[in-house]
């Protein structure tokens, strides 16, 4: 369970038929980025907000989330 961020599925928002997840700061509610399936690379990726600052543990949480999506685990 991530300590500082959470992943929220965006309602009614998809990218080429796949869901989009917002990466949200738990404390402030600020949207830090998005996780989505990128067909040209055939994998789940993330797009980060340019003003967001990331720690090593938060990046590890994002990686674990993407790996879970790749393996078919739905949040």
LUMTI-497850 format. One line per 3 residues: number of its first residue (from 1); for each residue x, y negated, z negated of N, C-alpha, C. Coordinates in nm, 3 decimals. Atoms other than C-alpha are relative to their C-alpha. Example, Ala and Ser with C-alpha at 12.3 -4.5 7.8 and 13.67 -1.06 7.14 Angstrom:
// residues 2
1	0.089/0.119/0.000/1.230/0.450/-0.780/0.090/-0.120/0.000  -0.082/0.119/0.006/1.367/0.106/-0.714/-0.077/-0.109/-0.073
This chain:
// residues 75
1	0.084/0.117/0.000/0.000/0.000/0.000/0.089/-0.125/0.000  -0.082/0.122/-0.006/0.160/-0.329/0.109/-0.027/-0.092/-0.119  0.009/0.084/0.119/0.229/-0.567/-0.178/-0.049/-0.142/0.033
4	0.027/0.140/-0.029/0.199/-0.905/-0.006/-0.088/-0.025/0.123  0.079/0.018/-0.122/0.015/-0.846/0.323/-0.109/0.105/0.008  0.103/-0.098/-0.029/-0.296/-0.670/0.445/-0.033/-0.006/0.148
7	0.034/-0.011/-0.141/-0.424/-0.559/0.782/-0.152/0.003/0.012  0.145/0.009/-0.018/-0.776/-0.659/0.888/-0.034/0.018/0.147  0.046/-0.019/-0.138/-0.945/-0.529/1.198/-0.090/-0.116/0.038
10	0.082/0.112/-0.047/-1.089/-0.818/1.396/-0.129/0.053/0.059  0.130/-0.043/-0.050/-1.458/-0.773/1.460/-0.020/-0.055/0.141  0.034/0.038/-0.137/-1.561/-0.780/1.824/0.118/-0.054/0.080
13	-0.118/0.044/-0.074/-1.204/-0.851/1.934/0.082/0.122/0.036  -0.080/-0.112/-0.049/-1.017/-0.600/2.146/0.097/-0.049/0.105  -0.093/0.025/-0.108/-0.721/-0.599/2.377/0.000/0.124/0.087
16	0.010/-0.112/-0.096/-0.791/-0.377/2.676/-0.059/0.125/-0.064  0.073/-0.112/0.058/-1.030/-0.159/2.479/0.051/0.050/-0.133  -0.056/-0.042/0.128/-0.814/-0.122/2.169/-0.023/-0.111/-0.104
19	0.023/0.102/0.102/-0.875/-0.297/1.835/0.123/-0.088/-0.023  -0.105/0.093/0.041/-0.673/-0.597/1.722/-0.008/-0.012/-0.152  -0.006/0.014/0.145/-0.559/-0.618/1.360/0.075/-0.128/-0.034
22	-0.069/0.118/0.049/-0.471/-0.942/1.185/0.090/0.041/-0.116  -0.092/-0.020/0.112/-0.171/-0.938/0.952/-0.017/-0.124/-0.088  0.044/0.110/0.084/-0.282/-1.151/0.657/0.078/-0.004/-0.132
25	-0.061/0.019/0.131/-0.102/-1.293/0.352/-0.109/0.017/-0.105  0.102/-0.029/0.101/-0.294/-1.152/0.054/-0.029/-0.120/-0.090  0.017/0.112/0.094/-0.239/-1.460/-0.163/-0.069/-0.120/0.063
28	0.052/0.123/-0.062/-0.314/-1.743/0.080/-0.111/0.026/0.100  0.097/-0.028/-0.105/-0.529/-1.566/0.339/0.046/-0.044/0.138  -0.055/0.048/-0.127/-0.306/-1.711/0.613/0.028/0.117/0.093
31	-0.027/-0.103/-0.101/-0.292/-1.505/0.932/0.144/-0.016/0.048  -0.143/0.003/-0.032/0.075/-1.421/0.986/0.032/0.053/0.138  -0.024/-0.061/-0.130/0.041/-1.227/1.308/-0.112/0.096/0.036
34	0.097/-0.098/-0.049/-0.143/-0.956/1.498/0.071/0.129/0.034  -0.046/-0.130/-0.048/-0.098/-0.588/1.565/-0.102/0.046/0.104  0.089/-0.042/-0.107/-0.238/-0.451/1.890/0.072/0.100/0.090
37	-0.056/-0.097/-0.094/-0.189/-0.180/2.151/0.038/-0.072/0.128  -0.052/0.067/-0.119/0.025/-0.298/2.443/0.019/0.104/0.110  -0.004/-0.104/-0.102/-0.048/-0.080/2.749/0.129/0.008/0.083
40	-0.122/-0.015/-0.080/0.264/-0.170/2.953/0.111/0.080/-0.069  -0.102/-0.074/0.075/0.482/-0.023/2.676/-0.056/0.128/-0.060  0.070/-0.116/0.057/0.224/0.240/2.571/0.030/0.020/-0.148
43	-0.022/-0.009/0.144/0.268/0.158/2.205/-0.064/-0.118/-0.072  0.049/0.107/0.085/0.139/-0.050/1.917/0.113/-0.098/-0.027  -0.100/0.105/0.018/0.321/-0.382/1.880/-0.056/-0.107/-0.093
46	0.045/0.113/0.080/0.303/-0.697/1.675/0.049/-0.131/0.060  -0.035/0.135/-0.043/0.305/-1.064/1.756/-0.004/-0.084/-0.128  -0.012/0.076/0.125/0.422/-1.290/1.472/-0.023/-0.149/0.023
49	0.014/0.145/0.001/0.327/-1.647/1.394/0.140/-0.060/-0.012  -0.136/0.055/-0.002/0.631/-1.867/1.459/0.040/-0.069/-0.130  -0.035/0.066/0.126/0.611/-2.037/1.117/0.006/0.098/-0.118
52	-0.002/-0.099/0.107/0.579/-1.715/0.915/0.143/0.043/-0.032  -0.129/-0.047/0.047/0.877/-1.602/0.710/-0.019/0.142/-0.050  0.017/-0.142/0.030/0.927/-1.226/0.674/0.113/0.055/-0.084
55	-0.101/-0.069/0.081/1.108/-1.028/0.406/0.016/0.141/0.055  -0.028/-0.136/-0.043/1.257/-0.686/0.464/-0.113/0.096/-0.038  0.107/-0.092/0.041/0.983/-0.511/0.264/-0.130/-0.025/0.076
58	0.121/0.027/-0.079/0.702/-0.688/0.452/0.015/0.055/0.142  -0.024/-0.057/-0.132/0.859/-0.590/0.785/-0.013/0.152/-0.003  0.015/-0.145/0.015/0.877/-0.231/0.658/-0.148/0.038/-0.008
61	0.144/-0.026/0.007/0.503/-0.249/0.577/-0.065/-0.009/0.138  0.053/0.014/-0.136/0.427/-0.371/0.931/0.040/0.121/0.083  -0.046/-0.117/-0.074/0.637/-0.090/1.077/-0.080/0.124/-0.039
64	0.076/-0.116/0.047/0.459/0.169/0.864/-0.143/-0.004/0.055  0.134/0.014/-0.054/0.123/0.033/0.980/-0.003/0.037/0.148  -0.006/-0.031/-0.143/0.222/0.053/1.349/0.021/0.150/0.023
67	-0.023/-0.145/-0.011/0.352/0.408/1.304/-0.128/0.076/-0.032  0.127/-0.065/0.033/0.024/0.503/1.138/-0.100/-0.011/0.114  0.089/0.014/-0.116/-0.172/0.363/1.434/0.043/0.092/0.112
70	-0.052/-0.088/-0.106/0.053/0.550/1.674/-0.039/0.146/-0.026  0.032/-0.138/0.038/-0.017/0.872/1.485/-0.149/0.023/-0.019  0.144/-0.017/0.005/-0.391/0.813/1.499/-0.063/-0.023/-0.135
73	0.055/0.027/0.133/-0.435/0.704/1.138/-0.068/-0.137/0.004  0.074/0.125/-0.001/-0.704/0.439/1.115/-0.003/-0.058/-0.141  0.002/0.063/0.133/-0.685/0.189/0.829/-0.141/-0.010/-0.056
